[in-house]
Structure formats: structure tokens, C-alpha cells
Amino acid sequence: MALMYCPDCRSKVSDKAVACPRCGHPFRQSEKQLVAVRAAGSVDPSGVLDGRLNAAAEIARRAGGTMVVDSRSSTEAVFTYTPTPNHFLHGLLTLFTGGLWLVVWLVVVFGGMGSETRKMTVDAGGEVTVVRI
């Protein structure tokens, strides 16, 4: 049994673990291989960045929003997350209020829902830093 570091909380975890016992971060096979490569001393920052961007896009999709990568290099990326309104709920409220809720729905859709722009950077050691800009 070898030990590896959790990418989220940096605690030592067995390489046979399915998830981190401390923070619950699930391990996929590709992450286990990444940790093994990191332990060997060679890290591909572009591969680490791709993995983290894919994870962020999946989280955005599950939360009901969209994520767009604005710019990307081999070690950093700038992306914007925009939540989307629940159109089904707003449609029901519009029907139940006789169309009065349509004004609110249009304000929510066209008024913007607070987009967040963030910059993700990977250093030579494979550490990921995310900063809101």
C-alpha cells in the first residue's frame, strides 16, 4: 500500500482509497495516476489544468449554470461561471400569477445573475491556485 496526497485537503491517503476519508474528495483512476506521476517528480501542468477545468465545468453543470473558458495557456486559464435561472419554476409562477411574474423572469434572465470570473494557475509542482478576478 502506497500513500498519496489528496488534491483538495493535502492529507495522506491510501492509493487504494475510493475517496478521501478527511474531506470526501472522490478519486478517479486518472487522479491516482496523476498523484503517482507527481510523486515521481514530473508533472504535466497542462494535464493538471485540463483535469481541474473539466471538474469545474461538471460542478457548474450540476449546479445549473454554465462555465466558459475565456483564455487558456499551458499553465493558466481564465473562466467565467454564470448561474442560469430555473425556467420551469419561473414558467409556473408566470402561469399562476396570470402573467405578472413574467416581469421578474425577464429581469432575472436579461439582468444578469452575477457572473464570476476566476483565474486558475498550475505551478511546476502541480499545485492548483484559483483566484477570483
C-alpha positions as CSV (number, residue, x, y, z in Angstrom):
1,M,0.0,0.0,0.0
2,A,1.4,3.4,-1.0
3,L,0.3,6.7,0.3
4,M,-0.7,9.7,-1.8
5,Y,-1.8,13.2,-1.1
6,C,-5.5,14.3,-1.5
7,P,-5.6,17.0,-4.2
8,D,-8.1,19.0,-2.1
9,C,-7.0,18.8,1.6
10,R,-3.5,17.5,1.1
11,S,-3.9,14.8,3.7
12,K,-2.1,11.4,3.2
13,V,-4.5,8.8,1.8
14,S,-4.0,5.2,0.7
15,D,-3.7,4.7,-3.0
16,K,-6.4,2.1,-2.8
17,A,-9.0,4.5,-1.3
18,V,-12.1,5.4,-3.3
19,A,-12.4,8.8,-1.6
20,C,-10.5,10.9,0.9
21,P,-11.6,10.0,4.5
22,R,-11.0,13.6,5.7
23,C,-12.7,15.7,3.0
24,G,-14.6,13.1,0.9
25,H,-12.9,14.0,-2.4
26,P,-13.6,11.1,-4.7
27,F,-10.6,9.6,-6.5
28,R,-10.8,8.6,-10.1
29,Q,-8.2,6.3,-11.7
30,S,-6.7,9.3,-13.7
31,E,-6.1,11.2,-10.4
32,K,-4.3,8.2,-8.9
33,Q,-2.1,8.1,-11.9
34,L,-1.5,11.9,-11.6
35,V,-0.5,11.6,-8.0
36,A,1.9,8.8,-8.9
37,V,3.5,10.9,-11.5
38,R,3.7,13.9,-9.1
39,A,5.4,11.6,-6.6
40,A,7.9,10.6,-9.2
41,G,8.8,14.3,-9.7
42,S,7.5,15.1,-13.2
43,V,4.2,16.9,-13.6
44,D,2.4,17.9,-16.7
45,P,0.8,21.3,-15.8
46,S,-1.4,21.3,-18.9
47,G,-2.8,17.9,-17.9
48,V,-3.5,19.0,-14.4
49,L,-5.2,22.2,-15.7
50,D,-7.3,20.1,-18.1
51,G,-8.5,17.9,-15.3
52,R,-9.4,20.7,-13.0
53,L,-11.2,22.7,-15.7
54,N,-13.2,19.6,-16.6
55,A,-14.1,19.1,-12.9
56,A,-15.1,22.8,-12.6
57,A,-17.3,22.5,-15.7
58,E,-19.0,19.4,-14.3
59,I,-19.7,21.2,-11.0
60,A,-21.1,24.2,-12.9
61,R,-23.4,21.9,-14.9
62,R,-24.7,20.1,-11.9
63,A,-25.4,23.4,-10.2
64,G,-27.5,24.5,-13.1
65,G,-25.1,27.0,-14.6
66,T,-22.6,27.4,-17.4
67,M,-18.8,27.7,-17.4
68,V,-16.9,29.3,-20.3
69,V,-13.1,29.3,-20.7
70,D,-12.2,32.8,-21.8
71,S,-8.5,32.2,-22.3
72,R,-6.1,29.4,-21.7
73,S,-2.3,28.7,-21.8
74,S,-0.4,25.6,-20.7
75,T,-0.3,26.8,-17.1
76,E,-3.2,29.1,-16.6
77,A,-6.8,29.6,-17.6
78,V,-9.4,32.3,-17.1
79,F,-13.0,31.1,-17.0
80,T,-16.4,32.6,-16.2
81,Y,-19.2,30.9,-14.3
82,T,-22.8,32.1,-14.9
83,P,-25.7,30.6,-13.0
84,T,-28.9,30.1,-15.0
85,P,-32.4,30.6,-13.7
86,N,-34.9,27.7,-13.2
87,H,-37.0,28.3,-16.3
88,F,-39.6,25.7,-15.3
89,L,-40.2,27.3,-11.9
90,H,-40.5,30.8,-13.4
91,G,-42.9,29.5,-16.1
92,L,-45.2,28.0,-13.4
93,L,-45.1,31.2,-11.4
94,T,-46.0,33.2,-14.5
95,L,-49.0,30.9,-15.2
96,F,-50.2,31.0,-11.6
97,T,-49.9,34.8,-11.3
98,G,-51.6,35.5,-14.6
99,G,-48.5,36.8,-16.3
100,L,-47.4,39.2,-13.6
101,W,-44.3,37.1,-12.7
102,L,-43.1,37.5,-16.4
103,V,-41.6,40.8,-15.5
104,V,-39.5,39.3,-12.7
105,W,-38.5,36.4,-15.0
106,L,-37.3,38.8,-17.7
107,V,-35.3,40.8,-15.2
108,V,-33.6,37.7,-14.0
109,V,-32.8,36.4,-17.5
110,F,-31.6,39.7,-19.0
111,G,-30.4,41.5,-15.9
112,G,-27.6,39.0,-15.4
113,M,-27.3,36.7,-12.4
114,G,-23.9,37.7,-11.2
115,S,-21.2,36.0,-13.3
116,E,-18.0,35.1,-11.6
117,T,-14.6,35.3,-13.4
118,R,-11.8,33.3,-12.0
119,K,-8.2,32.5,-12.9
120,M,-6.8,29.0,-12.4
121,T,-3.0,28.6,-12.3
122,V,-0.8,25.5,-12.1
123,D,2.7,25.8,-10.8
124,A,5.7,23.5,-11.8
125,G,4.9,21.2,-8.8
126,G,1.3,20.6,-9.9
127,E,-0.3,22.8,-7.3
128,V,-3.5,24.5,-8.5
129,T,-4.4,28.0,-7.4
130,V,-7.8,29.6,-8.2
131,V,-8.3,33.3,-7.7
132,R,-11.5,35.4,-8.3
133,I,-10.8,38.3,-10.6
